[in-house]
Amino acid sequence: MKKWEKQTMKIAALGAMALTLAGCATAKSSSSQGNNPGKTIKIGVNMELSGSAAGYGEQQKQGIQLAVKKINKSGGIKVGGIKKKIQLVIRDNKTSNTTAASVAAQLVNNDKVVAVVGPATTSAGTAAIPNMTKAAVPSVSPSATDPDYTLQKSGKVQKYIFRACYQNNFQGATAATFVTKNLKAKRVAILTDNSSDYGTGLTKAFKKQYRGTVVSSQTFQEGDKDFNAILTALKHKKIDAIYAPGYYSEIGLIVKQARQAGIKAPIVGSDGMADAKLAQIAGKSNATNVYYTTPFSTKASATNKVASKFMSAYKAKYGSTAPTFSALAYDSVYMIKAAIEKEGSANSVKIADGLAKLKNFKGVTGTTTIDKQHNPEKTISIEQLTNGVVSKVYNVK
């Protein structure tokens, strides 16, 4: 009997030890979740540097590099009492969803980055989400605007996905309010880029908010060059304004051809127009009475010291006025920096925690607080173009 008791106690002791070891292993696994920094803090860039969205990707890369240069010049990011410099790992997703997913895997698994900036587009960013989530590494997109980007299909938030820009439903609704209250437009024509969720999402939000009459709703595709048939039809309708959400490449041509057709009504669009190339394509004199929603106004430096310093640095480095997408990308890097310093850790899971808690972050594009769905709460601006130059800014909260 005693022999049996001793044997039983021995087995029990071994079992308890095994459970203890299992518990330690579990704890160790939990604490080491995600990626950790080495001598440097590796931040990945998953960006559209070639392909149809390369223009936006290049602008964002410039903003990212400018931010990293400034941070490293000051010694880096403070982590646990010491400063570590940022090491950028830049990869081109070629404006391809498949490549964006592959790039995400390379950055988190091979390069061992602790955070990622990008992609620029919602579709490429969405394709990257599974690999970012599996590795427990956060990403901040400077410009993915689809409302569902940061959400799972169930409606729960994507723990590791954030953005620096506001979503389509916000700017679409803001444009509708502006058209009604500021432009006093009772009859509106809509021209939508239906080749992406960007244009269709903005139109949907605009229509939901607009209280006037939509007299015509037409669509076009990315890459279209001739809009004369649509515009000729609109010329014979009584319209107070045109809402045309899309990118500067097509909207610039719409503005040009509308003015050439004798249509003088205000043309209102979205942040995809926030680029000097719009006026170049449309022609400076044609780019008059044109408006667009934007998270960053080139006139922000008058009241925002952070923006003023950024714009001066950008001008000195690249010889031109800083575009919206560079400003958003610049802020994305500093959001990651703020998260690291808040948590006192550059572990990727901790960075995600810090980003989720970000409040009153003072950035180039304004003061930002991240909400429960990982969207930024910030002021939206509407810029007015006169002869291709920003002549007035309307701030909407």
C-alpha positions in Angstrom: 0.0 0.0 0.0 2.8 2.4 0.9 4.6 1.5 -2.2 1.5 2.2 -4.3 1.1 5.6 -2.5 4.7 6.6 -3.2 4.3 5.7 -6.8 1.1 7.7 -7.1 2.7 10.7 -5.4 5.6 10.5 -7.7 3.3 10.4 -10.8 1.3 13.3 -9.3 4.5 15.3 -8.7 5.6 14.7 -12.3 2.2 15.8 -13.5 2.3 18.9 -11.5 5.8 19.7 -12.8 4.6 19.1 -16.4 1.7 21.5 -15.8 4.1 24.1 -14.3 6.4 23.8 -17.3 3.5 24.0 -19.7 2.4 27.1 -17.9 5.8 28.7 -18.2 5.9 27.8 -21.9 2.6 29.4 -22.4 3.6 32.5 -20.5 6.8 32.7 -22.5 4.9 32.3 -25.8 2.5 35.1 -24.8 5.3 37.5 -23.8 7.2 36.9 -27.0 4.2 37.3 -29.3 4.9 39.5 -32.3 8.2 40.9 -33.4 10.8 42.6 -31.2 13.4 45.2 -32.1 17.1 44.6 -32.3 19.7 47.3 -32.3 17.4 49.3 -34.5 13.6 49.6 -34.8 12.7 48.1 -38.1 9.7 49.7 -39.7 8.5 48.2 -43.0 7.0 50.1 -45.9 4.4 48.1 -48.1 3.8 50.7 -50.8 2.6 51.1 -54.4 5.9 52.3 -56.0 5.0 51.1 -59.4 1.7 50.4 -61.2 -1.4 52.6 -61.5 -1.1 54.0 -57.9 2.6 54.7 -58.0 2.1 58.5 -58.0 0.5 58.3 -54.6 3.0 55.7 -53.3 6.0 57.8 -54.3 4.5 60.8 -52.4 4.0 58.6 -49.4 7.5 57.2 -49.5 8.9 60.8 -49.5 6.9 61.6 -46.4 8.0 58.4 -44.7 11.7 59.0 -45.4 11.4 62.7 -44.3 9.9 61.6 -41.0 12.5 58.9 -40.4 15.4 61.2 -41.3 14.2 63.8 -38.7 13.6 61.2 -36.0 17.0 59.6 -36.5 18.7 63.0 -36.6 17.4 63.6 -33.1 18.8 60.3 -31.9 15.9 58.0 -32.6 12.9 56.7 -30.6 13.2 56.5 -26.8 12.6 52.9 -25.7 13.2 51.8 -22.1 15.5 54.7 -21.3 17.6 54.5 -24.4 17.1 55.8 -27.9 17.0 53.5 -31.0 17.2 54.6 -34.5 14.7 53.6 -37.2 15.7 51.2 -40.0 13.4 51.4 -42.9 12.7 48.3 -45.0 10.9 49.5 -48.2 9.2 47.1 -50.6 7.1 47.7 -53.7 3.7 46.0 -53.9 3.4 47.1 -57.5 -0.3 48.2 -57.0 -1.1 44.5 -56.9 -3.2 42.9 -54.2 -1.4 39.5 -54.5 2.0 41.2 -54.3 0.8 43.4 -51.3 0.0 40.2 -49.4 3.4 38.7 -50.3 5.2 41.8 -49.3 3.4 41.8 -45.9 4.6 38.3 -45.3 8.2 39.1 -46.3 8.3 42.2 -44.0 6.9 40.5 -40.9 8.5 37.0 -41.3 11.8 37.6 -43.1 12.6 41.2 -42.2 11.1 41.0 -38.7 9.7 44.6 -38.8 7.8 45.7 -35.7 5.4 47.9 -37.7 4.4 48.7 -41.3 3.4 51.9 -43.0 1.1 51.2 -46.0 -0.3 50.1 -48.3 -1.8 53.3 -49.8 -4.9 51.7 -51.3 -7.7 50.0 -49.5 -7.6 46.9 -51.7 -3.9 46.3 -51.3 -4.1 47.0 -47.6 -7.0 44.5 -47.2 -5.0 41.8 -49.0 -2.2 42.3 -46.5 -4.3 42.1 -43.4 -4.2 38.2 -42.8 -0.4 38.2 -42.8 -0.1 41.2 -40.6 -2.6 39.7 -38.1 -1.0 36.3 -38.1 2.4 37.8 -37.2 0.8 40.3 -34.7 2.4 43.3 -36.4 0.5 46.6 -36.8 0.2 48.6 -40.0 -0.9 52.2 -40.4 -2.2 53.1 -43.9 -1.9 56.7 -44.7 -4.7 56.6 -47.2 -7.0 53.5 -47.2 -10.4 55.2 -47.0 -13.0 52.4 -47.3 -15.1 52.5 -44.1 -14.7 48.7 -43.6 -11.0 48.6 -43.9 -10.3 48.4 -40.2 -13.1 46.0 -39.5 -13.6 42.2 -39.7 -16.6 40.8 -41.5 -18.2 40.3 -38.1 -17.9 44.0 -37.4 -15.2 43.6 -34.8 -12.1 45.8 -35.1 -9.0 44.4 -36.8 -6.6 44.6 -33.9 -3.5 45.3 -36.0 -4.9 47.6 -38.6 -5.0 51.4 -38.4 -5.2 54.4 -40.7 -4.1 58.1 -40.6 -6.9 59.3 -42.9 -10.6 59.5 -42.4 -12.9 57.1 -44.2 -15.0 57.7 -47.3 -18.4 58.0 -45.6 -17.0 61.0 -43.6 -15.7 63.0 -46.5 -18.6 62.1 -48.8 -21.1 63.3 -46.2 -19.0 66.4 -45.6 -18.9 67.2 -49.3 -22.7 66.9 -49.4 -23.1 69.3 -46.5 -20.7 71.8 -48.0 -22.5 71.7 -51.4 -25.8 72.4 -49.6 -24.8 74.9 -47.0 -21.9 76.7 -48.6 -22.6 76.5 -52.3 -26.4 76.5 -51.9 -26.6 73.9 -54.6 -30.2 72.5 -55.0 -29.5 70.5 -58.1 -26.4 68.4 -58.5 -25.0 66.1 -61.2 -22.7 63.2 -60.0 -19.8 61.7 -62.0 -18.4 58.6 -60.3 -15.3 56.6 -60.8 -16.8 53.2 -60.5 -13.6 51.2 -61.1 -12.8 51.1 -57.4 -14.5 51.2 -54.0 -13.1 54.6 -53.5 -15.3 56.4 -56.0 -18.4 54.3 -55.4 -18.1 54.6 -51.6 -17.8 58.4 -51.7 -20.8 58.7 -54.0 -22.9 56.4 -51.8 -22.1 58.6 -48.7 -22.7 61.8 -50.7 -26.2 60.6 -51.9 -27.1 59.5 -48.4 -26.4 63.0 -46.9 -27.4 65.3 -49.8 -30.8 66.8 -49.4 -31.2 68.4 -52.9 -32.0 66.8 -56.2 -29.6 64.6 -58.1 -30.5 65.4 -61.7 -28.0 63.0 -63.3 -25.7 60.2 -62.0 -23.1 59.0 -64.5 -20.0 56.8 -64.2 -16.6 56.5 -65.7 -13.6 54.2 -65.5 -10.0 54.7 -64.4 -8.0 55.5 -67.5 -10.9 57.2 -69.4 -9.8 60.2 -71.4 -12.9 61.5 -73.2 -15.8 62.8 -71.1 -17.4 65.1 -73.7 -20.5 63.0 -74.3 -21.4 63.0 -70.6 -20.6 66.7 -70.2 -22.5 67.7 -73.3 -25.6 66.0 -71.8 -25.1 67.8 -68.5 -24.8 71.2 -70.2 -28.4 71.1 -71.2 -29.5 70.3 -67.6 -30.0 72.9 -64.9 -27.3 72.1 -62.4 -25.9 74.1 -59.5 -22.8 71.9 -59.0 -21.1 68.7 -60.1 -19.8 66.1 -57.5 -17.0 64.1 -59.1 -15.2 61.8 -56.6 -12.1 60.3 -58.0 -8.4 60.8 -58.7 -6.6 63.8 -60.2 -5.7 61.9 -63.4 -9.4 61.6 -64.6 -10.9 64.5 -62.6 -8.3 66.9 -64.1 -9.6 66.0 -67.6 -13.2 66.3 -66.5 -12.5 69.8 -65.2 -10.7 70.7 -68.4 -13.4 69.4 -70.7 -16.3 70.8 -68.6 -14.9 74.3 -68.8 -14.2 73.9 -72.5 -17.8 72.9 -72.9 -18.9 76.0 -71.2 -19.9 74.5 -67.9 -19.1 77.0 -65.2 -20.8 75.2 -62.3 -18.7 74.4 -59.2 -16.9 71.0 -59.4 -16.5 69.3 -56.0 -14.5 66.2 -55.4 -12.4 64.2 -52.9 -8.9 63.9 -51.5 -7.8 62.0 -54.7 -7.7 65.5 -56.3 -5.4 67.0 -53.7 -2.4 67.2 -56.0 -0.7 69.9 -58.0 -1.0 67.7 -61.1 -4.8 68.3 -61.1 -4.2 71.9 -62.3 -1.5 70.8 -64.7 -3.9 68.4 -66.4 -7.0 70.7 -66.3 -5.1 73.9 -67.1 -4.7 76.6 -64.5 -7.5 78.9 -65.8 -9.9 75.9 -66.0 -9.1 74.9 -62.4 -11.3 77.6 -61.0 -14.4 77.2 -58.8 -13.1 73.7 -58.0 -13.3 72.2 -54.5 -12.2 69.0 -52.8 -12.2 67.4 -49.3 -8.7 66.9 -47.8 -7.2 65.9 -44.5 -4.3 68.3 -45.1 -4.5 71.9 -46.3 -1.4 73.5 -47.8 -2.4 76.6 -45.9 -2.3 74.7 -42.6 1.2 76.1 -41.8 -0.5 79.4 -40.8 -2.0 77.9 -37.7 -0.1 74.6 -37.2 3.6 74.8 -36.2 4.1 71.1 -36.9 2.7 71.5 -40.4 4.8 74.6 -41.0 8.1 72.8 -40.1 7.1 69.8 -42.2 6.3 71.9 -45.3 9.6 73.8 -45.0 11.5 70.6 -44.7 9.7 69.0 -47.6 10.3 72.1 -49.8 14.0 72.0 -48.9 14.3 68.3 -49.7 12.1 67.9 -52.8 11.8 71.4 -54.2 8.0 71.5 -54.3 5.0 72.0 -52.1 4.2 69.1 -49.9 1.2 67.0 -51.1 -1.5 65.6 -48.9 -0.3 62.0 -49.2 3.2 62.9 -48.1 1.7 64.6 -45.0 -0.4 61.6 -44.1 2.6 59.2 -44.5 4.7 61.5 -42.4 2.1 61.5 -39.6 1.8 57.7 -39.9 5.5 57.3 -38.9 5.1 59.7 -36.0 2.0 57.8 -34.8 4.1 54.7 -34.6 6.8 56.6 -32.7 4.1 58.0 -30.3 2.8 54.5 -29.7 6.3 53.1 -28.9 7.0 55.9 -26.5 3.6 55.6 -24.8 4.1 51.9 -24.2 7.8 52.1 -23.5 8.3 49.1 -25.8 8.9 48.5 -29.5 7.4 45.0 -29.4 4.9 44.9 -32.2 2.0 43.9 -30.0 2.7 46.7 -27.7 2.9 49.1 -30.6 -0.6 48.0 -31.6 -1.8 48.7 -28.1 -0.2 52.1 -28.1 -1.8 53.0 -31.5 -5.2 52.0 -30.2 -4.8 54.4 -27.2 -3.5 57.3 -29.2 -5.2 60.6 -28.1 -4.6 64.2 -29.1 -1.7 63.3 -31.3 -0.3 66.6 -32.7 0.5 65.9 -36.4 0.9 67.6 -39.7 -2.6 66.8 -40.7 -4.1 68.1 -37.4 -4.8 66.7 -33.9 -5.7 63.1 -34.0 -7.4 60.7 -31.6 -7.9 57.0 -32.6 -11.4 55.8 -32.0 -12.6 52.3 -31.1 -12.6 51.2 -34.8 -9.0 52.4 -35.3 -10.1 55.5 -37.3 -8.7 58.9 -36.7 -10.9 61.6 -35.3 -9.7 64.8 -36.9 -10.7 68.0 -38.6 -11.5 67.8 -42.4 -10.7 70.7 -44.7 -12.1 71.7 -48.1 -9.8 73.5 -50.4 -10.9 75.9 -53.2 -8.9 76.3 -56.3 -8.8 79.5 -58.3 -6.7 79.5 -61.4 -5.1 76.3 -60.2 -4.0 77.7 -56.9 -5.6 77.1 -53.4 -7.4 80.4 -52.8 -9.5 79.5 -49.7 -9.8 76.8 -47.1 -13.0 75.7 -45.3 -12.5 73.8 -42.1 -15.2 71.4 -41.1 -15.4 69.4 -37.9 
